């Protein structure tokens, strides 16, 4: 039974606070991956690096287990993030070639 | 031009450190949403709450703009997270009814 003091409103306030922190983290993460995208474009490296991705999925799966987060959820979120990163890297490479 | 000192390895290390923090945040976020799932099941509330989701997308869009994160990316990630949460809430409701 969820205690009355843990009202829906109070729990949602916690979610909102956590989302503030998560968005700040992603802002910094994409700032760095965009630099990586430029580095790749300058050095003619492919936007997608399957070996790196494999390492990342392994790390995140282990971290999820350590923190008590469902591993499938952690992997699904990372997959979405990597999709966005690769799309950005392709756009950066295109802009670099046409500049 | 990306400076040489910002090597690919160094930038990837930053990404890994940020991912540690993000996974820890999600672990806490899903711990709370699972409590919300139980609260909803106990109070016979639907797993999906479109009004709440609309408020969340609005908040996250504003936060992304404030932090300099691409708003479409922020919304895509939130969409994936909410999908996982709603799936969890449905499972929790099912377990609650059959207990």
N, CA and C atoms of all chains as a GROMACS GRO file, in nm:
protein
  594
    1UNK      N    1   0.087  -0.122   0.000
    1UNK     CA    2   0.000   0.000   0.000
    1UNK      C    3   0.090   0.126   0.000
    2UNK      N    4   0.066   0.215  -0.096
    2UNK     CA    5   0.143   0.339  -0.099
    2UNK      C    6   0.091   0.430   0.013
    3UNK      N    7   0.181   0.485   0.095
    3UNK     CA    8   0.140   0.570   0.207
    3UNK      C    9   0.071   0.696   0.157
    4UNK      N   10  -0.024   0.742   0.236
    4UNK     CA   11  -0.102   0.860   0.196
    4UNK      C   12  -0.014   0.982   0.173
    5UNK      N   13   0.092   0.996   0.256
    5UNK     CA   14   0.178   1.114   0.243
    5UNK      C   15   0.250   1.118   0.107
    6UNK      N   16   0.270   0.998   0.047
    6UNK     CA   17   0.326   0.996  -0.088
    6UNK      C   18   0.213   1.022  -0.187
    7UNK      N   19   0.159   1.141  -0.185
    7UNK     CA   20   0.048   1.173  -0.274
    7UNK      C   21   0.096   1.173  -0.417
    8UNK      N   22   0.001   1.155  -0.508
    8UNK     CA   23   0.035   1.157  -0.651
    8UNK      C   24   0.106   1.287  -0.687
    9UNK      N   25   0.055   1.397  -0.634
    9UNK     CA   26   0.113   1.529  -0.665
    9UNK      C   27   0.258   1.538  -0.617
   10UNK      N   28   0.283   1.487  -0.497
   10UNK     CA   29   0.418   1.491  -0.442
   10UNK      C   30   0.514   1.404  -0.524
   11UNK      N   31   0.467   1.286  -0.564
   11UNK     CA   32   0.553   1.198  -0.645
   11UNK      C   33   0.581   1.261  -0.782
   12UNK      N   34   0.480   1.325  -0.839
   12UNK     CA   35   0.500   1.390  -0.970
   12UNK      C   36   0.596   1.508  -0.960
   13UNK      N   37   0.596   1.575  -0.846
   13UNK     CA   38   0.691   1.686  -0.824
   13UNK      C   39   0.834   1.630  -0.826
   14UNK      N   40   0.852   1.512  -0.764
   14UNK     CA   41   0.985   1.448  -0.766
   14UNK      C   42   1.026   1.414  -0.909
   15UNK      N   43   0.933   1.361  -0.986
   15UNK     CA   44   0.961   1.328  -1.127
   15UNK      C   45   1.004   1.455  -1.202
   16UNK      N   46   0.931   1.564  -1.181
   16UNK     CA   47   0.964   1.690  -1.250
   16UNK      C   48   1.105   1.737  -1.212
   17UNK      N   49   1.140   1.727  -1.084
   17UNK     CA   50   1.274   1.768  -1.040
   17UNK      C   51   1.382   1.682  -1.106
   18UNK      N   52   1.356   1.551  -1.112
   18UNK     CA   53   1.453   1.460  -1.175
   18UNK      C   54   1.465   1.493  -1.324
   19UNK      N   55   1.352   1.524  -1.388
   19UNK     CA   56   1.356   1.558  -1.531
   19UNK      C   57   1.439   1.684  -1.556
   20UNK      N   58   1.434   1.781  -1.464
   20UNK     CA   59   1.520   1.900  -1.478
   20UNK      C   60   1.666   1.856  -1.490
   21UNK      N   61   1.707   1.767  -1.398
   21UNK     CA   62   1.846   1.722  -1.396
   21UNK      C   63   1.878   1.641  -1.521
   22UNK      N   64   1.786   1.555  -1.564
   22UNK     CA   65   1.810   1.471  -1.682
   22UNK      C   66   1.826   1.558  -1.808
   23UNK      N   67   1.741   1.659  -1.821
   23UNK     CA   68   1.750   1.746  -1.940
   23UNK      C   69   1.883   1.822  -1.940
   24UNK      N   70   1.925   1.866  -1.822
   24UNK     CA   71   2.055   1.935  -1.813
   24UNK      C   72   2.168   1.841  -1.854
   25UNK      N   73   2.159   1.716  -1.812
   25UNK     CA   74   2.261   1.615  -1.848
   25UNK      C   75   2.261   1.591  -2.000
   26UNK      N   76   2.142   1.579  -2.058
   26UNK     CA   77   2.136   1.556  -2.203
   26UNK      C   78   2.187   1.677  -2.281
   27UNK      N   79   2.161   1.798  -2.228
   27UNK     CA   80   2.211   1.918  -2.296
   27UNK      C   81   2.363   1.911  -2.308
   28UNK      N   82   2.428   1.873  -2.197
   28UNK     CA   83   2.575   1.862  -2.198
   28UNK      C   84   2.618   1.743  -2.285
   29UNK      N   85   2.544   1.631  -2.276
   29UNK     CA   86   2.579   1.512  -2.354
   29UNK      C   87   2.576   1.543  -2.505
   30UNK      N   88   2.470   1.613  -2.551
   30UNK     CA   89   2.460   1.643  -2.694
   30UNK      C   90   2.557   1.753  -2.736
   31UNK      N   91   2.594   1.840  -2.642
   31UNK     CA   92   2.696   1.942  -2.672
   31UNK      C   93   2.827   1.869  -2.706
   32UNK      N   94   2.857   1.764  -2.628
   32UNK     CA   95   2.981   1.689  -2.651
   32UNK      C   96   2.969   1.602  -2.776
   33UNK      N   97   2.855   1.532  -2.791
   33UNK     CA   98   2.844   1.446  -2.910
   33UNK      C   99   2.845   1.529  -3.038
   34UNK      N  100   2.798   1.654  -3.032
   34UNK     CA  101   2.807   1.738  -3.152
   34UNK      C  102   2.953   1.774  -3.184
   35UNK      N  103   3.035   1.789  -3.078
   35UNK     CA  104   3.179   1.810  -3.100
   35UNK      C  105   3.240   1.684  -3.161
   36UNK      N  106   3.196   1.568  -3.110
   36UNK     CA  107   3.245   1.442  -3.166
   36UNK      C  108   3.205   1.431  -3.314
   37UNK      N  109   3.083   1.476  -3.344
   37UNK     CA  110   3.036   1.474  -3.483
   37UNK      C  111   3.127   1.556  -3.574
   38UNK      N  112   3.170   1.673  -3.524
   38UNK     CA  113   3.258   1.759  -3.602
   38UNK      C  114   3.397   1.694  -3.618
   39UNK      N  115   3.444   1.635  -3.508
   39UNK     CA  116   3.572   1.564  -3.510
   39UNK      C  117   3.569   1.453  -3.615
   40UNK      N  118   3.459   1.376  -3.615
   40UNK     CA  119   3.444   1.267  -3.713
   40UNK      C  120   3.442   1.322  -3.856
   41UNK      N  121   3.368   1.431  -3.875
   41UNK     CA  122   3.358   1.490  -4.010
   41UNK      C  123   3.496   1.537  -4.057
   42UNK      N  124   3.570   1.602  -3.968
   42UNK     CA  125   3.703   1.654  -4.003
   42UNK      C  126   3.801   1.540  -4.035
   43UNK      N  127   3.780   1.427  -3.966
   43UNK     CA  128   3.873   1.314  -3.984
   43UNK      C  129   3.815   1.203  -4.071
   44UNK      N  130   3.704   1.236  -4.137
   44UNK     CA  131   3.642   1.143  -4.231
   44UNK      C  132   3.609   1.007  -4.166
   45UNK      N  133   3.560   1.013  -4.044
   45UNK     CA  134   3.519   0.891  -3.972
   45UNK      C  135   3.368   0.872  -3.989
   46UNK      N  136   3.319   0.748  -3.990
   46UNK     CA  137   3.175   0.725  -4.010
   46UNK      C  138   3.092   0.776  -3.891
   47UNK      N  139   2.967   0.818  -3.919
   47UNK     CA  140   2.878   0.870  -3.814
   47UNK      C  141   2.846   0.762  -3.712
   48UNK      N  142   2.834   0.638  -3.759
   48UNK     CA  143   2.794   0.527  -3.672
   48UNK      C  144   2.916   0.440  -3.643
   49UNK      N  145   2.939   0.407  -3.515
   49UNK     CA  146   3.054   0.327  -3.475
   49UNK      C  147   3.001   0.210  -3.391
   50UNK      N  148   2.985   0.095  -3.457
   50UNK     CA  149   2.916  -0.017  -3.391
   50UNK      C  150   2.994  -0.075  -3.272
   51UNK      N  151   3.126  -0.067  -3.282
   51UNK     CA  152   3.208  -0.118  -3.170
   51UNK      C  153   3.186  -0.030  -3.045
   52UNK      N  154   3.189   0.100  -3.066
   52UNK     CA  155   3.164   0.194  -2.955
   52UNK      C  156   3.023   0.173  -2.898
   53UNK      N  157   2.925   0.156  -2.985
   53UNK     CA  158   2.787   0.137  -2.939
   53UNK      C  159   2.775   0.010  -2.854
   54UNK      N  160   2.842  -0.096  -2.899
   54UNK     CA  161   2.838  -0.223  -2.826
   54UNK      C  162   2.894  -0.204  -2.684
   55UNK      N  163   3.004  -0.130  -2.675
   55UNK     CA  164   3.064  -0.100  -2.543
   55UNK      C  165   2.966  -0.020  -2.458
   56UNK      N  166   2.900   0.077  -2.520
   56UNK     CA  167   2.806   0.161  -2.445
   56UNK      C  168   2.688   0.080  -2.392
   57UNK      N  169   2.633  -0.009  -2.475
   57UNK     CA  170   2.519  -0.091  -2.430
   57UNK      C  171   2.561  -0.182  -2.314
   58UNK      N  172   2.684  -0.235  -2.324
   58UNK     CA  173   2.735  -0.321  -2.217
   58UNK      C  174   2.748  -0.242  -2.086
   59UNK      N  175   2.807  -0.122  -2.095
   59UNK     CA  176   2.824  -0.036  -1.977
   59UNK      C  177   2.690  -0.002  -1.914
   60UNK      N  178   2.596   0.042  -1.998
   60UNK     CA  179   2.467   0.088  -1.947
   60UNK      C  180   2.388  -0.028  -1.886
   61UNK      N  181   2.401  -0.147  -1.943
   61UNK     CA  182   2.334  -0.266  -1.887
   61UNK      C  183   2.389  -0.295  -1.747
   62UNK      N  184   2.522  -0.286  -1.733
   62UNK     CA  185   2.584  -0.310  -1.602
   62UNK      C  186   2.545  -0.203  -1.500
   63UNK      N  187   2.544  -0.076  -1.546
   63UNK     CA  188   2.506   0.034  -1.457
   63UNK      C  189   2.361   0.017  -1.411
   64UNK      N  190   2.273  -0.018  -1.504
   64UNK     CA  191   2.132  -0.036  -1.471
   64UNK      C  192   2.117  -0.143  -1.363
   65UNK      N  193   2.187  -0.254  -1.380
   65UNK     CA  194   2.181  -0.363  -1.282
   65UNK      C  195   2.230  -0.312  -1.146
   66UNK      N  196   2.336  -0.233  -1.149
   66UNK     CA  197   2.393  -0.182  -1.023
   66UNK      C  198   2.298  -0.086  -0.952
   67UNK      N  199   2.225  -0.005  -1.032
   67UNK     CA  200   2.137   0.096  -0.972
   67UNK      C  201   1.993   0.047  -0.952
   68UNK      N  202   1.964  -0.074  -0.999
   68UNK     CA  203   1.828  -0.127  -0.982
   68UNK      C  204   1.730  -0.074  -1.084
   69UNK      N  205   1.781  -0.038  -1.203
   69UNK     CA  206   1.693   0.005  -1.312
   69UNK      C  207   1.674  -0.114  -1.407
   70UNK      N  208   1.552  -0.135  -1.455
   70UNK     CA  209   1.524  -0.242  -1.551
   70UNK      C  210   1.620  -0.230  -1.671
   71UNK      N  211   1.692  -0.336  -1.700
   71UNK     CA  212   1.796  -0.330  -1.803
   71UNK      C  213   1.738  -0.306  -1.943
   72UNK      N  214   1.621  -0.364  -1.968
   72UNK     CA  215   1.558  -0.344  -2.099
   72UNK      C  216   1.522  -0.197  -2.118
   73UNK      N  217   1.472  -0.134  -2.014
   73UNK     CA  218   1.437   0.008  -2.022
   73UNK      C  219   1.563   0.091  -2.048
   74UNK      N  220   1.670   0.062  -1.975
   74UNK     CA  221   1.796   0.136  -1.992
   74UNK      C  222   1.846   0.124  -2.137
   75UNK      N  223   1.837   0.004  -2.191
   75UNK     CA  224   1.884  -0.019  -2.328
   75UNK      C  225   1.794   0.052  -2.431
   76UNK      N  226   1.664   0.049  -2.406
   76UNK     CA  227   1.570   0.115  -2.499
   76UNK      C  228   1.595   0.266  -2.503
   77UNK      N  229   1.620   0.325  -2.387
   77UNK     CA  230   1.644   0.470  -2.383
   77UNK      C  231   1.777   0.503  -2.452
   78UNK      N  232   1.880   0.422  -2.424
   78UNK     CA  233   2.011   0.446  -2.489
   78UNK      C  234   1.999   0.433  -2.641
   79UNK      N  235   1.919   0.337  -2.686
   79UNK     CA  236   1.899   0.317  -2.830
   79UNK      C  237   1.840   0.443  -2.894
   80UNK      N  238   1.740   0.501  -2.827
   80UNK     CA  239   1.678   0.623  -2.878
   80UNK      C  240   1.779   0.738  -2.880
   81UNK      N  241   1.859   0.750  -2.775
   81UNK     CA  242   1.959   0.858  -2.766
   81UNK      C  243   2.063   0.841  -2.878
   82UNK      N  244   2.110   0.719  -2.897
   82UNK     CA  245   2.212   0.695  -3.001
   82UNK      C  246   2.154   0.723  -3.140
   83UNK      N  247   2.028   0.688  -3.162
   83UNK     CA  248   1.962   0.720  -3.290
   83UNK      C  249   1.971   0.871  -3.317
   84UNK      N  250   1.940   0.950  -3.214
   84UNK     CA  251   1.943   1.097  -3.228
   84UNK      C  252   2.086   1.145  -3.254
   85UNK      N  253   2.183   1.085  -3.185
   85UNK     CA  254   2.324   1.125  -3.201
   85UNK      C  255   2.371   1.096  -3.343
   86UNK      N  256   2.342   0.976  -3.392
   86UNK     CA  257   2.390   0.936  -3.527
   86UNK      C  258   2.327   1.026  -3.633
   87UNK      N  259   2.200   1.058  -3.612
   87UNK     CA  260   2.131   1.150  -3.706
   87UNK      C  261   2.201   1.286  -3.705
   88UNK      N  262   2.236   1.336  -3.587
   88UNK     CA  263   2.310   1.463  -3.576
   88UNK      C  264   2.445   1.454  -3.645
   89UNK      N  265   2.516   1.342  -3.625
   89UNK     CA  266   2.649   1.327  -3.684
   89UNK      C  267   2.642   1.326  -3.838
   90UNK      N  268   2.537   1.263  -3.890
   90UNK     CA  269   2.521   1.262  -4.037
   90UNK      C  270   2.495   1.403  -4.089
   91UNK      N  271   2.414   1.480  -4.014
   91UNK     CA  272   2.385   1.618  -4.054
   91UNK      C  273   2.512   1.704  -4.047
   92UNK      N  274   2.590   1.685  -3.942
   92UNK     CA  275   2.714   1.762  -3.925
   92UNK      C  276   2.812   1.730  -4.038
   93UNK      N  277   2.822   1.601  -4.075
   93UNK     CA  278   2.913   1.559  -4.183
   93UNK      C  279   2.870   1.622  -4.315
   94UNK      N  280   2.738   1.626  -4.337
   94UNK     CA  281   2.684   1.683  -4.460
   94UNK      C  282   2.716   1.833  -4.466
   95UNK      N  283   2.692   1.902  -4.354
   95UNK     CA  284   2.722   2.046  -4.348
   95UNK      C  285   2.871   2.071  -4.370
   96UNK      N  286   2.956   1.984  -4.313
   96UNK     CA  287   3.101   2.000  -4.323
   96UNK      C  288   3.148   1.985  -4.468
   97UNK      N  289   3.092   1.884  -4.536
   97UNK     CA  290   3.131   1.859  -4.676
   97UNK      C  291   3.089   1.972  -4.767
   98UNK      N  292   2.972   2.033  -4.737
   98UNK     CA  293   2.920   2.136  -4.826
   98UNK      C  294   2.970   2.276  -4.787
   99UNK      N  295   3.056   2.285  -4.684
   99UNK     CA  296   3.104   2.417  -4.639
   99UNK      C  297   3.234   2.454  -4.710
  100UNK      N  298   3.715   2.404  -3.607
  100UNK     CA  299   3.809   2.292  -3.588
  100UNK      C  300   3.810   2.250  -3.441
  101UNK      N  301   3.788   2.120  -3.417
  101UNK     CA  302   3.793   2.071  -3.280
  101UNK      C  303   3.939   2.066  -3.235
  102UNK      N  304   3.966   2.122  -3.116
  102UNK     CA  305   4.105   2.125  -3.067
  102UNK      C  306   4.158   1.985  -3.044
  103UNK      N  307   4.288   1.968  -3.066
  103UNK     CA  308   4.349   1.836  -3.053
  103UNK      C  309   4.334   1.778  -2.913
  104UNK      N  310   4.339   1.868  -2.811
  104UNK     CA  311   4.330   1.818  -2.673
  104UNK      C  312   4.194   1.753  -2.645
  105UNK      N  313   4.091   1.798  -2.720
  105UNK     CA  314   3.962   1.733  -2.708
  105UNK      C  315   3.964   1.606  -2.793
  106UNK      N  316   4.044   1.510  -2.753
  106UNK     CA  317   4.054   1.388  -2.832
  106UNK      C  318   3.923   1.312  -2.827
  107UNK      N  319   3.902   1.225  -2.923
  107UNK     CA  320   3.782   1.143  -2.928
  107UNK      C  321   3.768   1.064  -2.797
  108UNK      N  322   3.880   1.010  -2.750
  108UNK     CA  323   3.876   0.928  -2.628
  108UNK      C  324   3.832   1.012  -2.508
  109UNK      N  325   3.887   1.133  -2.499
  109UNK     CA  326   3.854   1.221  -2.388
  109UNK      C  327   3.705   1.260  -2.391
  110UNK      N  328   3.655   1.289  -2.510
  110UNK     CA  329   3.514   1.328  -2.522
  110UNK      C  330   3.424   1.209  -2.488
  111UNK      N  331   3.466   1.090  -2.528
  111UNK     CA  332   3.384   0.972  -2.498
  111UNK      C  333   3.385   0.940  -2.348
  112UNK      N  334   3.494   0.972  -2.282
  112UNK     CA  335   3.500   0.954  -2.137
  112UNK      C  336   3.398   1.045  -2.069
  113UNK      N  337   3.387   1.168  -2.120
  113UNK     CA  338   3.286   1.261  -2.067
  113UNK      C  339   3.145   1.205  -2.086
  114UNK      N  340   3.120   1.150  -2.205
  114UNK     CA  341   2.989   1.090  -2.233
  114UNK      C  342   2.961   0.977  -2.133
  115UNK      N  343   3.060   0.893  -2.110
  115UNK     CA  344   3.042   0.781  -2.016
  115UNK      C  345   3.010   0.831  -1.875
  116UNK      N  346   3.081   0.936  -1.833
  116UNK     CA  347   3.054   0.992  -1.700
  116UNK      C  348   2.912   1.048  -1.690
  117UNK      N  349   2.870   1.117  -1.795
  117UNK     CA  350   2.733   1.172  -1.797
  117UNK      C  351   2.631   1.058  -1.796
  118UNK      N  352   2.660   0.950  -1.870
  118UNK     CA  353   2.567   0.836  -1.872
  118UNK      C  354   2.553   0.772  -1.734
  119UNK      N  355   2.661   0.770  -1.657
  119UNK     CA  356   2.651   0.719  -1.519
  119UNK      C  357   2.544   0.798  -1.443
  120UNK      N  358   2.552   0.930  -1.454
  120UNK     CA  359   2.458   1.017  -1.382
  120UNK      C  360   2.316   0.999  -1.436
  121UNK      N  361   2.304   0.989  -1.569
  121UNK     CA  362   2.170   0.974  -1.629
  121UNK      C  363   2.105   0.843  -1.585
  122UNK      N  364   2.182   0.735  -1.583
  122UNK     CA  365   2.126   0.605  -1.543
  122UNK      C  366   2.082   0.610  -1.396
  123UNK      N  367   2.163   0.674  -1.312
  123UNK     CA  368   2.125   0.689  -1.170
  123UNK      C  369   1.994   0.767  -1.158
  124UNK      N  370   1.980   0.872  -1.240
  124UNK     CA  371   1.856   0.953  -1.239
  124UNK      C  372   1.736   0.870  -1.283
  125UNK      N  373   1.755   0.791  -1.389
  125UNK     CA  374   1.644   0.708  -1.437
  125UNK      C  375   1.607   0.600  -1.335
  126UNK      N  376   1.707   0.547  -1.265
  126UNK     CA  377   1.678   0.445  -1.163
  126UNK      C  378   1.583   0.504  -1.059
  127UNK      N  379   1.612   0.627  -1.015
  127UNK     CA  380   1.525   0.693  -0.917
  127UNK      C  381   1.390   0.729  -0.979
  128UNK      N  382   1.394   0.776  -1.104
  128UNK     CA  383   1.269   0.815  -1.172
  128UNK      C  384   1.174   0.696  -1.184
  129UNK      N  385   1.227   0.578  -1.224
  129UNK     CA  386   1.140   0.461  -1.240
  129UNK      C  387   1.100   0.402  -1.105
  130UNK      N  388   1.183   0.422  -1.002
  130UNK     CA  389   1.144   0.379  -0.868
  130UNK      C  390   1.018   0.456  -0.826
  131UNK      N  391   1.017   0.586  -0.857
  131UNK     CA  392   0.900   0.668  -0.821
  131UNK      C  393   0.781   0.638  -0.912
  132UNK      N  394   0.804   0.625  -1.042
  132UNK     CA  395   0.689   0.599  -1.131
  132UNK      C  396   0.628   0.461  -1.100
  133UNK      N  397   0.709   0.367  -1.051
  133UNK     CA  398   0.650   0.238  -1.012
  133UNK      C  399   0.560   0.253  -0.888
  134UNK      N  400   0.598   0.344  -0.798
  134UNK     CA  401   0.511   0.374  -0.684
  134UNK      C  402   0.382   0.441  -0.734
  135UNK      N  403   0.397   0.530  -0.833
  135UNK     CA  404   0.278   0.594  -0.891
  135UNK      C  405   0.188   0.488  -0.956
  136UNK      N  406   0.251   0.390  -1.021
  136UNK     CA  407   0.175   0.281  -1.084
  136UNK      C  408   0.092   0.206  -0.981
  137UNK      N  409   0.150   0.182  -0.865
  137UNK     CA  410   0.079   0.111  -0.758
  137UNK      C  411  -0.034   0.198  -0.703
  138UNK      N  412  -0.004   0.326  -0.686
  138UNK     CA  413  -0.105   0.422  -0.639
  138UNK      C  414  -0.225   0.423  -0.734
  139UNK      N  415  -0.195   0.426  -0.866
  139UNK     CA  416  -0.302   0.427  -0.967
  139UNK      C  417  -0.383   0.297  -0.960
  140UNK      N  418  -0.312   0.185  -0.946
  140UNK     CA  419  -0.381   0.055  -0.940
  140UNK      C  420  -0.473   0.050  -0.819
  141UNK      N  421  -0.423   0.096  -0.704
  141UNK     CA  422  -0.503   0.094  -0.580
  141UNK      C  423  -0.626   0.185  -0.590
  142UNK      N  424  -0.610   0.293  -0.666
  142UNK     CA  425  -0.718   0.391  -0.676
  142UNK      C  426  -0.795   0.382  -0.808
  143UNK      N  427  -0.768   0.273  -0.880
  143UNK     CA  428  -0.840   0.246  -1.005
  143UNK      C  429  -0.829   0.360  -1.106
  144UNK      N  430  -0.710   0.418  -1.114
  144UNK     CA  431  -0.684   0.527  -1.210
  144UNK      C  432  -0.619   0.468  -1.336
  145UNK      N  433  -0.642   0.526  -1.454
  145UNK     CA  434  -0.585   0.471  -1.577
  145UNK      C  435  -0.431   0.483  -1.581
  146UNK      N  436  -0.366   0.387  -1.649
  146UNK     CA  437  -0.220   0.387  -1.660
  146UNK      C  438  -0.170   0.511  -1.735
  147UNK      N  439  -0.247   0.553  -1.835
  147UNK     CA  440  -0.206   0.666  -1.918
  147UNK      C  441  -0.288   0.788  -1.882
  148UNK      N  442  -0.220   0.903  -1.864
  148UNK     CA  443  -0.287   1.027  -1.824
  148UNK      C  444  -0.243   1.135  -1.923
  149UNK      N  445  -0.327   1.158  -2.023
  149UNK     CA  446  -0.286   1.246  -2.133
  149UNK      C  447  -0.267   1.391  -2.091
  150UNK      N  448  -0.342   1.434  -1.992
  150UNK     CA  449  -0.326   1.573  -1.945
  150UNK      C  450  -0.189   1.590  -1.878
  151UNK      N  451  -0.153   1.494  -1.795
  151UNK     CA  452  -0.021   1.497  -1.730
  151UNK      C  453   0.090   1.491  -1.835
  152UNK      N  454   0.074   1.405  -1.935
  152UNK     CA  455   0.177   1.394  -2.039
  152UNK      C  456   0.194   1.526  -2.114
  153UNK      N  457   0.083   1.589  -2.144
  153UNK     CA  458   0.088   1.717  -2.216
  153UNK      C  459   0.167   1.820  -2.135
  154UNK      N  460   0.142   1.824  -2.004
  154UNK     CA  461   0.216   1.915  -1.915
  154UNK      C  462   0.365   1.881  -1.916
  155UNK      N  463   0.396   1.751  -1.913
  155UNK     CA  464   0.538   1.709  -1.912
  155UNK      C  465   0.609   1.750  -2.041
  156UNK      N  466   0.543   1.729  -2.156
  156UNK     CA  467   0.606   1.766  -2.283
  156UNK      C  468   0.630   1.917  -2.290
  157UNK      N  469   0.534   1.993  -2.238
  157UNK     CA  470   0.550   2.139  -2.236
  157UNK      C  471   0.669   2.179  -2.149
  158UNK      N  472   0.677   2.121  -2.030
  158UNK     CA  473   0.788   2.150  -1.936
  158UNK      C  474   0.922   2.118  -2.000
  159UNK      N  475   0.931   1.994  -2.056
  159UNK     CA  476   1.058   1.946  -2.110
  159UNK      C  477   1.100   2.031  -2.231
  160UNK      N  478   1.003   2.074  -2.311
  160UNK     CA  479   1.034   2.159  -2.426
  160UNK      C  480   1.094   2.292  -2.378
  161UNK      N  481   1.036   2.348  -2.274
  161UNK     CA  482   1.086   2.475  -2.219
  161UNK      C  483   1.225   2.458  -2.157
  162UNK      N  484   1.242   2.347  -2.083
  162UNK     CA  485   1.372   2.320  -2.021
  162UNK      C  486   1.480   2.303  -2.129
  163UNK      N  487   1.446   2.228  -2.234
  163UNK     CA  488   1.542   2.205  -2.343
  163UNK      C  489   1.586   2.338  -2.403
  164UNK      N  490   1.490   2.426  -2.428
  164UNK     CA  491   1.522   2.558  -2.485
  164UNK      C  492   1.615   2.634  -2.390
  165UNK      N  493   1.585   2.626  -2.260
  165UNK     CA  494   1.666   2.699  -2.160
  165UNK      C  495   1.808   2.644  -2.153
  166UNK      N  496   1.824   2.512  -2.168
  166UNK     CA  497   1.956   2.450  -2.154
  166UNK      C  498   2.031   2.438  -2.288
  167UNK      N  499   1.964   2.472  -2.398
  167UNK     CA  500   2.032   2.462  -2.528
  167UNK      C  501   2.032   2.321  -2.585
  168UNK      N  502   1.932   2.241  -2.548
  168UNK     CA  503   1.917   2.107  -2.605
  168UNK      C  504   1.812   2.114  -2.715
  169UNK      N  505   1.836   2.046  -2.826
  169UNK     CA  506   1.739   2.041  -2.936
  169UNK      C  507   1.603   1.993  -2.880
  170UNK      N  508   1.500   2.071  -2.905
  170UNK     CA  509   1.369   2.041  -2.844
  170UNK      C  510   1.310   1.910  -2.898
  171UNK      N  511   1.333   1.883  -3.027
  171UNK     CA  512   1.280   1.759  -3.085
  171UNK      C  513   1.344   1.638  -3.019
  172UNK      N  514   1.474   1.646  -2.994
  172UNK     CA  515   1.544   1.536  -2.927
  172UNK      C  516   1.487   1.516  -2.786
  173UNK      N  517   1.471   1.626  -2.713
  173UNK     CA  518   1.418   1.618  -2.577
  173UNK      C  519   1.281   1.551  -2.576
  174UNK      N  520   1.198   1.587  -2.672
  174UNK     CA  521   1.062   1.531  -2.678
  174UNK      C  522   1.066   1.384  -2.718
  175UNK      N  523   1.156   1.349  -2.811
  175UNK     CA  524   1.166   1.208  -2.853
  175UNK      C  525   1.209   1.118  -2.737
  176UNK      N  526   1.304   1.167  -2.656
  176UNK     CA  527   1.351   1.087  -2.542
  176UNK      C  528   1.239   1.074  -2.438
  177UNK      N  529   1.170   1.185  -2.410
  177UNK     CA  530   1.060   1.179  -2.312
  177UNK      C  531   0.952   1.083  -2.359
  178UNK      N  532   0.924   1.084  -2.490
  178UNK     CA  533   0.822   0.994  -2.546
  178UNK      C  534   0.859   0.848  -2.518
  179UNK      N  535   0.985   0.814  -2.539
  179UNK     CA  536   1.031   0.678  -2.514
  179UNK      C  537   1.019   0.643  -2.365
  180UNK      N  538   1.058   0.737  -2.280
  180UNK     CA  539   1.052   0.714  -2.134
  180UNK      C  540   0.906   0.692  -2.091
  181UNK      N  541   0.815   0.778  -2.140
  181UNK     CA  542   0.674   0.765  -2.102
  181UNK      C  543   0.617   0.632  -2.152
  182UNK      N  544   0.657   0.589  -2.272
  182UNK     CA  545   0.613   0.458  -2.323
  182UNK      C  546   0.649   0.347  -2.223
  183UNK      N  547   0.772   0.352  -2.174
  183UNK     CA  548   0.819   0.251  -2.077
  183UNK      C  549   0.740   0.260  -1.947
  184UNK      N  550   0.713   0.382  -1.903
  184UNK     CA  551   0.639   0.403  -1.777
  184UNK      C  552   0.497   0.348  -1.789
  185UNK      N  553   0.429   0.381  -1.899
  185UNK     CA  554   0.289   0.337  -1.916
  185UNK      C  555   0.283   0.184  -1.923
  186UNK      N  556   0.381   0.125  -1.991
  186UNK     CA  557   0.388  -0.022  -1.999
  186UNK      C  558   0.402  -0.080  -1.857
  187UNK      N  559   0.489  -0.020  -1.777
  187UNK     CA  560   0.507  -0.064  -1.637
  187UNK      C  561   0.377  -0.049  -1.557
  188UNK      N  562   0.308   0.064  -1.577
  188UNK     CA  563   0.185   0.089  -1.501
  188UNK      C  564   0.078  -0.015  -1.536
  189UNK      N  565   0.074  -0.053  -1.663
  189UNK     CA  566  -0.026  -0.154  -1.704
  189UNK      C  567   0.006  -0.288  -1.639
  190UNK      N  568   0.135  -0.321  -1.634
  190UNK     CA  569   0.178  -0.447  -1.572
  190UNK      C  570   0.147  -0.447  -1.422
  191UNK      N  571   0.174  -0.334  -1.357
  191UNK     CA  572   0.148  -0.322  -1.213
  191UNK      C  573  -0.003  -0.336  -1.185
  192UNK      N  574  -0.086  -0.273  -1.270
  192UNK     CA  575  -0.232  -0.282  -1.252
  192UNK      C  576  -0.279  -0.426  -1.268
  193UNK      N  577  -0.220  -0.495  -1.366
  193UNK     CA  578  -0.257  -0.635  -1.391
  193UNK      C  579  -0.219  -0.722  -1.271
  194UNK      N  580  -0.098  -0.702  -1.221
  194UNK     CA  581  -0.053  -0.778  -1.103
  194UNK      C  582  -0.141  -0.748  -0.981
  195UNK      N  583  -0.181  -0.620  -0.967
  195UNK     CA  584  -0.263  -0.579  -0.853
  195UNK      C  585  -0.401  -0.646  -0.858
  196UNK      N  586  -0.459  -0.650  -0.979
  196UNK     CA  587  -0.593  -0.709  -0.992
  196UNK      C  588  -0.590  -0.859  -0.967
  197UNK      N  589  -0.480  -0.924  -1.005
  197UNK     CA  590  -0.474  -1.071  -0.991
  197UNK      C  591  -0.418  -1.114  -0.855
  198UNK      N  592  -0.387  -1.016  -0.767
  198UNK     CA  593  -0.328  -1.053  -0.636
  198UNK      C  594  -0.437  -1.071  -0.531
   0.00000   0.00000   0.00000
